[in-house]
Structures are given as structure tokens and as C-alpha cells.
């Protein structure tokens, strides 16, 4: 038959992976979307609705929940690009914006976890200093500073990412939302990858040191005050540290493949690195799911490890709580924020 205009165009693959694999990834991401949005929204509502939940620790957790909600807002575009990485005809502005939001929220989360862990270190190891230094007002200022640093650090994304097409092809067929040629040639992509790595590995090192010091302090205090002498503050601190340590471990587990994949992706742009390109694509696919798992898992951990979180969630939905627990919560409401390791915990 005669070749029409549409037949004359070169055929370019719409996606890089088999459709059944993408379908499984999509189903998993949709489930994570539902769980993550509901769970993080519940965390924000619990902290904002009940006065006794507005502790310094919970302010950090609420900020992290807001960050995770913004990440989930970007999921539909991420899935769209996974199924159809070319052509991207949604415009350069949307391409840059959703990746900027995702990047800045990533930085905000790791900085919030680090700041929260520093606070817990002071609360456990220097309780008298923490009584003066750690206040809700100061924590709110710290959170504003962390968000400002995160947004500024993610700013280069607007130059790093753009919509480009292959030379000699129709842009309507080959447009891609990806790292620009300028970013690759100038070395900006490499700089951004190293910046992202610093935002991950340096806080992870700090977290390892902090929780080692906190664990040593609690262990020594436990040996010194065995049995009924153990104070309620020590018990609360121990429970808080245990939960935060699990949160940190889950964060590292979910984010490490992401940074490995990003490093391999930057190397795949180099000439003669086809094997690295293939490996980076599948590593990126794994980190894609873990990225959204990280944003969904925290409320699940709170619910599993925290009786107070479950009780607060029950109050939010009008469920009755144990009168003794209610009395305990009311009593804690009048105590200083530094003495409450966290009402969530």
C-alpha cells in the first residue's frame, strides 16, 4: 500500500521496559499512593488537631509528612514518564517543576530526620540544656530554615532538567523530559549528583554517630537505674529513640538504591557506557518503587510502634479511648515539650 505521512515517521519506543513489568510497578505505586496519602494526611491532622500532640518531635514528623504528600503529588507525572518517556509534550515548565518539587522534598526529609535526631540526642544526653534550648518556637524556625535550604539546593534543577529531542527528528515524536545537553557537557549534572549524594551520605554518617551516642547513654543509664528506679522520662526516651532508629533505617534502606541509580545514570551519559546505561535503567526502576515506599512507610511505622499515635488516630475518628490513657494524655499536655520524647511515641 501507499505510505502515508504517519508511516513515514521513524518509530521510536514509547517506554524502555516490558509492559507487564510496568503494569506491576504501576499497581504497586498506586497502592503506595493510597496508603501514603491517607497515612501522611492522618499524621498532619493528628498533630494539628490535638494540642497534646504538638510536641517538638511531632512538629518534625508533621513536616516530613507534608514533604511526603508533595512527593505523592508528583507520582502521576513520574508514572506517565515511566510508561511514555517519549514524546513528552506536557511542556518544559511542568517537566522542571515536578522534578524540583521532588528534589526539594527529598532534601527536606533527610534534613528534618537529622535535625530531629540532634534534638533527641540533646534531650537524652543533656536533658537540662534541652529544657531551655528545645522549644516549639525554635523548632518552627529550624523547620523554616531547613525548607529554605532544601528549596535553594534544589534550585539548579531548573537548569539541569528540560525538554529536548534528538537532532534531525520531529520534536513531537522524540521530546524527552531529561537532563539537558548543557548540563551534561558543562558538568552540572555531575555536580548535582555529588550534591545529592552529600545530602544523603553526610546526614547518614551523622545519624549513625548520634544514635550510637544515644544508645550508649541509654544503656549506661539503664545499668545505673535498674528496676523500678527507671524514670518515665527514660522509658519515653528509649521508646522514641527506638522508633526513630527504625524510621532512619527504613529511610536509608529505601534511599540507598536511589542514589546508586542516580550515580549510574550520570555515568551512562558518557561515551561507550552502554552496559552501565542498561544497569542504571533497571536500578532506577527498583529505586523508583523504593522512593515512594519511603514516602509511605513512616505512618505505618508510627501505627505499629506507637500506642499514642493509634489512640490519637482513634480520637480523630471519634473512637473512644481508655479513660486511664485519656487521663495520662491530658496530664502530659501540661508538661514541658522537652520532657515528652514524643506524644506520637
VOPAGU-2260 file (C-alpha; in pm, 1 decimal, decimal comma):
REM VOPAGU-2260
SITE   aa  ch    i         X         Y         Z
SITE  UNK   A    0       0,0       0,0       0,0
SITE  UNK   A    1      96,4     360,2     -33,5
SITE  UNK   A    2     292,3     503,8     259,4
SITE  UNK   A    3     106,6     779,9     442,9
SITE  UNK   A    4     256,0    1072,3     635,9
SITE  UNK   A    5     226,3     891,5     968,6
SITE  UNK   A    6     402,3     585,6     826,1
SITE  UNK   A    7     692,4     796,3     705,7
SITE  UNK   A    8     785,8     899,3    1059,6
SITE  UNK   A    9    1055,0     691,2    1229,2
SITE  UNK   A   10     918,6     471,2    1505,0
SITE  UNK   A   11    1054,8     545,2    1849,9
SITE  UNK   A   12     979,1     322,3    2151,2
SITE  UNK   A   13     738,4     482,7    2396,5
SITE  UNK   A   14     880,1     304,4    2701,4
SITE  UNK   A   15    1201,7     128,1    2797,9
SITE  UNK   A   16    1061,2    -171,1    2990,0
SITE  UNK   A   17     820,8    -458,3    2910,6
SITE  UNK   A   18     454,0    -367,1    2956,8
SITE  UNK   A   19     382,0    -645,3    3214,1
SITE  UNK   A   20     670,0    -520,3    3430,6
SITE  UNK   A   21     544,0    -162,5    3407,4
SITE  UNK   A   22     192,1    -279,5    3494,4
SITE  UNK   A   23     321,1    -445,2    3812,6
SITE  UNK   A   24     519,0    -134,4    3905,1
SITE  UNK   A   25     212,9      82,1    3844,9
SITE  UNK   A   26     -11,6    -132,9    4065,4
SITE  UNK   A   27     246,4    -122,5    4345,6
SITE  UNK   A   28     280,1     256,0    4313,5
SITE  UNK   A   29     -96,8     310,0    4315,2
SITE  UNK   A   30    -122,2     109,1    4638,6
SITE  UNK   A   31     164,0     311,4    4788,7
SITE  UNK   A   32     -10,2     630,8    4674,4
SITE  UNK   A   33    -330,5     541,6    4859,6
SITE  UNK   A   34    -150,4     425,6    5174,9
SITE  UNK   A   35      95,0     716,8    5168,6
SITE  UNK   A   36    -157,3     994,4    5111,2
SITE  UNK   A   37    -400,4     862,0    5373,0
SITE  UNK   A   38    -126,5     789,0    5627,5
SITE  UNK   A   39      62,8    1116,2    5591,8
SITE  UNK   A   40    -257,2    1320,2    5584,4
SITE  UNK   A   41    -361,3    1143,1    5903,9
SITE  UNK   A   42     -27,3    1234,5    6065,5
SITE  UNK   A   43     -70,6    1602,2    5975,0
SITE  UNK   A   44    -429,8    1606,7    6103,1
SITE  UNK   A   45    -340,6    1429,0    6427,9
SITE  UNK   A   46     -63,1    1677,3    6506,9
SITE  UNK   A   47    -259,9    1987,8    6404,3
SITE  UNK   A   48    -593,0    1883,3    6557,2
SITE  UNK   A   49    -488,4    1784,9    6910,4
SITE  UNK   A   50    -294,5    2021,6    7129,0
SITE  UNK   A   51    -127,4    1744,9    7327,0
SITE  UNK   A   52      16,4    1608,8    7002,1
SITE  UNK   A   53     203,7    1930,0    6915,9
SITE  UNK   A   54     535,2    1835,6    7069,0
SITE  UNK   A   55     868,3    1936,5    6920,5
SITE  UNK   A   56     926,4    1585,2    6790,2
SITE  UNK   A   57     585,1    1569,2    6628,3
SITE  UNK   A   58     641,0    1902,2    6454,0
SITE  UNK   A   59     933,3    1743,8    6269,6
SITE  UNK   A   60     725,5    1436,2    6186,4
SITE  UNK   A   61     443,4    1657,1    6059,9
SITE  UNK   A   62     687,0    1846,1    5835,0
SITE  UNK   A   63     813,2    1516,0    5696,7
SITE  UNK   A   64     452,7    1409,4    5632,4
SITE  UNK   A   65     389,2    1730,5    5434,2
SITE  UNK   A   66     702,8    1662,1    5232,8
SITE  UNK   A   67     585,7    1308,3    5156,8
SITE  UNK   A   68     242,8    1435,3    5047,8
SITE  UNK   A   69     408,7    1669,6    4798,0
SITE  UNK   A   70     615,3    1378,2    4668,5
SITE  UNK   A   71     299,0    1178,0    4605,5
SITE  UNK   A   72     151,6    1469,2    4410,7
SITE  UNK   A   73     436,2    1416,2    4162,6
SITE  UNK   A   74     370,7    1043,0    4124,2
SITE  UNK   A   75     123,4    1064,7    3831,4
SITE  UNK   A   76     379,2    1250,9    3619,7
SITE  UNK   A   77     651,3    1004,4    3718,8
SITE  UNK   A   78     429,2     712,0    3614,7
SITE  UNK   A   79     339,4     888,3    3290,4
SITE  UNK   A   80     707,6     929,8    3209,3
SITE  UNK   A   81     773,2     566,6    3300,4
SITE  UNK   A   82     511,9     445,1    3054,0
SITE  UNK   A   83     589,6     705,6    2788,4
SITE  UNK   A   84     928,9     864,4    2829,9
SITE  UNK   A   85     893,5     998,8    2476,3
SITE  UNK   A   86     734,4    1206,0    2349,1
SITE  UNK   A   87     696,6    1444,3    2644,8
SITE  UNK   A   88     453,9    1708,0    2522,0
SITE  UNK   A   89     341,0    1847,0    2857,1
SITE  UNK   A   90     578,3    2141,4    2838,3
SITE  UNK   A   91     917,0    2233,3    2981,8
SITE  UNK   A   92     771,7    2417,2    3283,0
SITE  UNK   A   93     590,5    2108,3    3416,2
SITE  UNK   A   94     897,2    1893,1    3344,7
SITE  UNK   A   95    1116,0    2119,4    3555,5
SITE  UNK   A   96     859,8    2192,5    3828,6
SITE  UNK   A   97     765,6    1839,5    3929,3
SITE  UNK   A   98    1128,7    1730,0    3949,1
SITE  UNK   A   99    1216,1    2041,5    4150,2
SITE  UNK   A  100     937,2    1964,5    4399,5
SITE  UNK   A  101    1050,4    1603,0    4429,4
SITE  UNK   A  102    1415,9    1701,1    4477,6
SITE  UNK   A  103    1346,9    1972,5    4736,8
SITE  UNK   A  104    1115,6    1742,5    4935,6
SITE  UNK   A  105    1388,3    1479,1    4934,3
SITE  UNK   A  106    1635,6    1725,2    5085,7
SITE  UNK   A  107    1378,0    1847,2    5336,2
SITE  UNK   A  108    1307,5    1494,7    5460,3
SITE  UNK   A  109    1669,8    1400,0    5524,1
SITE  UNK   A  110    1743,3    1735,5    5690,6
SITE  UNK   A  111    1435,1    1700,6    5912,8
SITE  UNK   A  112    1536,6    1349,9    6019,2
SITE  UNK   A  113    1885,8    1476,1    6101,0
SITE  UNK   A  114    1760,3    1779,1    6296,8
SITE  UNK   A  115    1513,3    1559,9    6486,2
SITE  UNK   A  116    1789,8    1316,9    6575,8
SITE  UNK   A  117    2008,1    1603,1    6702,0
SITE  UNK   A  118    1718,9    1714,9    6921,1
SITE  UNK   A  119    1674,8    1363,3    7058,5
SITE  UNK   A  120    2048,5    1348,4    7131,2
SITE  UNK   A  121    2027,5    1662,9    7343,9
SITE  UNK   A  122    1703,3    1551,4    7511,5
SITE  UNK   A  123    1857,4    1217,2    7613,3
SITE  UNK   A  124    2217,0    1317,4    7686,8
SITE  UNK   A  125    2170,6    1676,4    7811,7
SITE  UNK   A  126    1813,3    1698,8    7944,5
SITE  UNK   A  127    1871,1    2019,7    8145,1
SITE  UNK   A  128    2012,3    2203,8    7843,1
SITE  UNK   A  129    1732,3    2066,9    7626,4
SITE  UNK   A  130    1477,6    2212,6    7866,5
SITE  UNK   A  131    1594,9    2562,1    7771,4
SITE  UNK   A  132    1714,9    2510,9    7416,2
SITE  UNK   A  133    1438,2    2296,3    7266,5
SITE  UNK   A  134    1111,4    2486,8    7233,4
SITE  UNK   A  135     829,9    2470,4    6980,4
SITE  UNK   A  136     904,7    2821,6    6858,2
SITE  UNK   A  137    1269,0    2738,3    6789,4
SITE  UNK   A  138    1174,5    2413,7    6619,0
SITE  UNK   A  139     939,3    2601,5    6385,3
SITE  UNK   A  140    1222,2    2839,2    6294,3
SITE  UNK   A  141    1453,8    2543,4    6232,0
SITE  UNK   A  142    1193,5    2384,8    6003,8
SITE  UNK   A  143    1156,0    2707,1    5805,6
SITE  UNK   A  144    1534,9    2722,8    5767,2
SITE  UNK   A  145    1550,1    2358,2    5657,2
SITE  UNK   A  146    1283,5    2414,6    5392,5
SITE  UNK   A  147    1462,7    2728,0    5268,9
SITE  UNK   A  148    1792,2    2536,5    5237,3
SITE  UNK   A  149    1612,8    2248,9    5061,5
SITE  UNK   A  150    1443,2    2476,2    4807,9
SITE  UNK   A  151    1766,1    2665,5    4738,4
SITE  UNK   A  152    1968,5    2344,0    4699,9
SITE  UNK   A  153    1715,6    2202,5    4454,0
SITE  UNK   A  154    1714,5    2527,0    4251,1
SITE  UNK   A  155    1970,8    2405,1    3992,0
SITE  UNK   A  156    1709,6    2151,6    3875,9
SITE  UNK   A  157    1556,2    2430,7    3666,0
SITE  UNK   A  158    1880,0    2443,5    3464,1
SITE  UNK   A  159    1966,9    2074,2    3490,3
SITE  UNK   A  160    1639,7    1938,8    3350,2
SITE  UNK   A  161    1449,2    2032,4    3037,9
SITE  UNK   A  162    1262,3    1905,9    2731,8
SITE  UNK   A  163    1495,4    1808,8    2446,8
SITE  UNK   A  164    1479,7    1596,2    2131,7
SITE  UNK   A  165    1723,1    1414,6    1906,7
SITE  UNK   A  166    1877,8    1617,1    1625,9
SITE  UNK   A  167    1711,7    1563,6    1290,4
SITE  UNK   A  168    1390,2    1423,7    1439,3
SITE  UNK   A  169    1041,6    1559,1    1488,0
SITE  UNK   A  170    1014,4    1704,9    1841,5
SITE  UNK   A  171     654,5    1580,5    1859,7
SITE  UNK   A  172     793,1    1227,1    1836,1
SITE  UNK   A  173    1117,5    1243,8    2034,9
SITE  UNK   A  174    1074,6    1512,5    2303,1
SITE  UNK   A  175    1207,5    1389,2    2638,2
SITE  UNK   A  176    1195,5    1533,1    2988,8
SITE  UNK   A  177    1553,8    1466,2    3095,6
SITE  UNK   A  178    1891,8    1611,8    3181,4
SITE  UNK   A  179    1982,7    1875,7    2921,9
SITE  UNK   A  180    2283,5    1851,8    2691,8
SITE  UNK   A  181    2415,6    2170,0    2850,6
SITE  UNK   A  182    2400,1    2010,4    3196,5
SITE  UNK   A  183    2588,6    1704,8    3071,1
SITE  UNK   A  184    2858,2    1894,6    2879,2
SITE  UNK   A  185    2914,5    2160,5    3145,6
SITE  UNK   A  186    2945,3    1909,2    3428,8
SITE  UNK   A  187    2638,7    2046,9    3608,4
SITE  UNK   A  188    2480,7    1700,7    3610,3
SITE  UNK   A  189    2786,2    1554,5    3784,9
SITE  UNK   A  190    2790,7    1839,4    4037,8
SITE  UNK   A  191    2420,3    1786,5    4113,4
SITE  UNK   A  192    2471,1    1413,4    4160,1
SITE  UNK   A  193    2752,9    1477,7    4408,7
SITE  UNK   A  194    2542,5    1741,4    4585,8
SITE  UNK   A  195    2256,6    1494,7    4619,4
SITE  UNK   A  196    2499,6    1231,1    4747,6
SITE  UNK   A  197    2636,0    1471,5    5010,2
SITE  UNK   A  198    2277,9    1542,8    5122,1
SITE  UNK   A  199    2236,4    1170,0    5179,2
SITE  UNK   A  200    2566,0    1021,6    5296,7
SITE  UNK   A  201    2675,6    1305,9    5527,0
SITE  UNK   A  202    2347,8    1303,5    5725,9
SITE  UNK   A  203    2359,8     922,7    5734,7
SITE  UNK   A  204    2707,2     942,1    5890,0
SITE  UNK   A  205    2580,5    1199,0    6144,6
SITE  UNK   A  206    2277,6     982,5    6223,5
SITE  UNK   A  207    2499,1     680,0    6281,8
SITE  UNK   A  208    2716,5     874,5    6525,0
SITE  UNK   A  209    2418,8    1033,1    6704,1
SITE  UNK   A  210    2227,1     711,0    6757,6
SITE  UNK   A  211    2543,5     535,0    6872,2
SITE  UNK   A  212    2592,7     804,7    7136,8
SITE  UNK   A  213    2224,7     797,6    7234,3
SITE  UNK   A  214    2226,7     417,8    7259,6
SITE  UNK   A  215    2538,3     423,6    7476,1
SITE  UNK   A  216    2383,4     686,4    7706,7
SITE  UNK   A  217    2058,9     492,6    7747,0
SITE  UNK   A  218    2246,6     166,5    7807,4
SITE  UNK   A  219    2462,8     326,2    8078,6
SITE  UNK   A  220    2160,8     488,4    8240,8
SITE  UNK   A  221    1975,8     156,6    8231,6
SITE  UNK   A  222    2262,5     -19,6    8410,1
SITE  UNK   A  223    2271,4     254,9    8670,5
SITE  UNK   A  224    1894,4     265,1    8732,9
SITE  UNK   A  225    1776,2     -92,2    8716,3
SITE  UNK   A  226    1424,2    -198,1    8808,7
SITE  UNK   A  227    1161,9      41,2    8946,1
SITE  UNK   A  228    1412,9     326,4    8966,4
SITE  UNK   A  229    1390,7     378,4    8590,2
SITE  UNK   A  230    1209,7     708,1    8534,4
SITE  UNK   A  231     917,9     752,0    8295,9
SITE  UNK   A  232    1128,2    1002,9    8101,2
SITE  UNK   A  233    1393,6     736,9    8039,5
SITE  UNK   A  234    1127,4     493,7    7920,7
SITE  UNK   A  235     978,4     754,5    7687,3
SITE  UNK   A  236    1320,4     844,5    7551,7
SITE  UNK   A  237    1402,0     479,8    7491,2
SITE  UNK   A  238    1073,8     424,6    7303,0
SITE  UNK   A  239    1122,6     740,2    7097,5
SITE  UNK   A  240    1479,1     652,6    7003,1
SITE  UNK   A  241    1373,1     300,5    6911,7
SITE  UNK   A  242    1101,5     427,0    6676,7
SITE  UNK   A  243    1321,9     696,1    6520,2
SITE  UNK   A  244    1601,7     445,5    6468,0
SITE  UNK   A  245    1359,0     224,5    6273,8
SITE  UNK   A  246    1245,2     527,0    6069,8
SITE  UNK   A  247    1606,6     616,2    5990,5
SITE  UNK   A  248    1689,6     256,8    5896,8
SITE  UNK   A  249    1387,6     239,7    5664,3
SITE  UNK   A  250    1489,7     571,6    5508,6
SITE  UNK   A  251    1845,3     452,0    5439,4
SITE  UNK   A  252    1722,7     118,3    5303,1
SITE  UNK   A  253    1480,7     288,7    5063,6
SITE  UNK   A  254    1709,5     570,2    4951,8
SITE  UNK   A  255    2044,1     396,8    4902,7
SITE  UNK   A  256    1942,3     231,0    4571,1
SITE  UNK   A  257    1810,3     568,6    4452,2
SITE  UNK   A  258    2149,9     734,1    4493,5
SITE  UNK   A  259    2333,6     438,4    4342,0
SITE  UNK   A  260    2097,2     453,2    4044,0
SITE  UNK   A  261    2143,5     827,6    4006,4
SITE  UNK   A  262    2520,1     786,5    4003,7
SITE  UNK   A  263    2499,0     513,3    3739,3
SITE  UNK   A  264    2261,3     729,8    3535,8
SITE  UNK   A  265    2511,8    1015,3    3530,2
SITE  UNK   A  266    2782,5     771,5    3415,5
SITE  UNK   A  267    2554,8     629,3    3143,8
SITE  UNK   A  268    2574,1     958,5    2954,5
SITE  UNK   A  269    2945,2     905,1    2899,8
SITE  UNK   A  270    3054,2     764,7    2563,9
SITE  UNK   A  271    3084,3     386,8    2537,7
SITE  UNK   A  272    2890,7     307,5    2858,0
SITE  UNK   A  273    2600,8     105,7    2712,7
SITE  UNK   A  274    2624,0    -164,8    2981,0
SITE  UNK   A  275    2611,7      94,2    3258,3
SITE  UNK   A  276    2310,5     252,2    3085,3
SITE  UNK   A  277    2118,3     -78,0    3092,3
SITE  UNK   A  278    2210,9    -145,2    3456,3
SITE  UNK   A  279    2116,1     209,8    3555,4
SITE  UNK   A  280    1774,4     175,2    3391,5
SITE  UNK   A  281    1677,7    -128,2    3599,0
SITE  UNK   A  282    1838,6      14,1    3912,0
SITE  UNK   A  283    1630,9     326,8    3852,0
SITE  UNK   A  284    1317,6     112,2    3824,5
SITE  UNK   A  285    1386,4     -51,6    4163,0
SITE  UNK   A  286    1468,6     280,9    4326,9
SITE  UNK   A  287    1151,1     425,1    4172,6
SITE  UNK   A  288     935,2     193,4    4384,9
SITE  UNK   A  289    1153,7     231,0    4695,0
SITE  UNK   A  290    1136,2     610,3    4656,7
SITE  UNK   A  291     759,0     605,3    4705,0
SITE  UNK   A  292     778,8     328,7    4966,2
SITE  UNK   A  293     994,9     563,3    5172,5
SITE  UNK   A  294     727,5     832,7    5146,3
SITE  UNK   A  295     452,3     590,6    5253,8
SITE  UNK   A  296     617,4     384,3    5525,7
SITE  UNK   A  297     654,3     633,1    5814,0
SITE  UNK   A  298     284,0     646,9    5917,4
SITE  UNK   A  299     278,6     266,8    5908,0
SITE  UNK   A  300     576,0     255,6    6145,6
SITE  UNK   A  301     410,0     509,8    6377,7
SITE  UNK   A  302      96,0     297,4    6386,8
SITE  UNK   A  303     285,1     -25,6    6454,7
SITE  UNK   A  304     522,2     109,8    6720,0
SITE  UNK   A  305     316,6     379,7    6891,2
SITE  UNK   A  306      15,1     327,6    7114,3
SITE  UNK   A  307     -26,9     703,4    7148,2
SITE  UNK   A  308     -41,2     750,6    6772,4
SITE  UNK   A  309    -310,9     483,3    6745,1
SITE  UNK   A  310    -503,2     642,2    7031,5
SITE  UNK   A  311    -481,1     988,3    6871,0
SITE  UNK   A  312    -594,0     849,4    6535,3
SITE  UNK   A  313    -886,1     685,3    6713,0
SITE  UNK   A  314    -981,1    1017,4    6872,3
SITE  UNK   A  315    -965,3    1179,9    6529,8
SITE  UNK   A  316   -1231,2     938,2    6404,5
SITE  UNK   A  317   -1437,4     972,3    6722,3
SITE  UNK   A  318   -1345,6     636,0    6870,6
SITE  UNK   A  319   -1347,8     609,7    7248,5
SITE  UNK   A  320   -1017,9     561,5    7428,6
SITE  UNK   A  321    -932,0     404,7    7761,4
SITE  UNK   A  322   -1014,2     659,8    8039,1
SITE  UNK   A  323    -677,5     588,0    8202,4
SITE  UNK   A  324    -499,1     665,5    7877,4
SITE  UNK   A  325    -703,6     980,1    7831,8
SITE  UNK   A  326    -606,0    1094,4    8180,5
SITE  UNK   A  327    -241,2    1020,7    8103,0
SITE  UNK   A  328    -257,1    1217,5    7777,7
SITE  UNK   A  329    -429,2    1511,4    7946,9
SITE  UNK   A  330    -165,6    1512,3    8217,5
SITE  UNK   A  331     113,5    1507,6    7960,6
SITE  UNK   A  332     -42,0    1804,7    7781,5
SITE  UNK   A  333      60,2    2033,0    8066,7
SITE  UNK   A  334     419,9    1910,3    8076,5
SITE  UNK   A  335     710,0    2077,7    7900,8
SITE  UNK   A  336     779,3    1969,8    7540,4
SITE  UNK   A  337    1134,2    1859,2    7623,4
SITE  UNK   A  338    1011,3    1604,4    7878,0
SITE  UNK   A  339     779,2    1444,0    7622,8
SITE  UNK   A  340    1000,2    1241,0    7398,5
SITE  UNK   A  341     700,4    1239,7    7167,8
SITE  UNK   A  342     329,1    1203,1    7219,0
SITE  UNK   A  343     326,9    1000,0    6897,7
SITE  UNK   A  344     559,2     752,5    7059,9
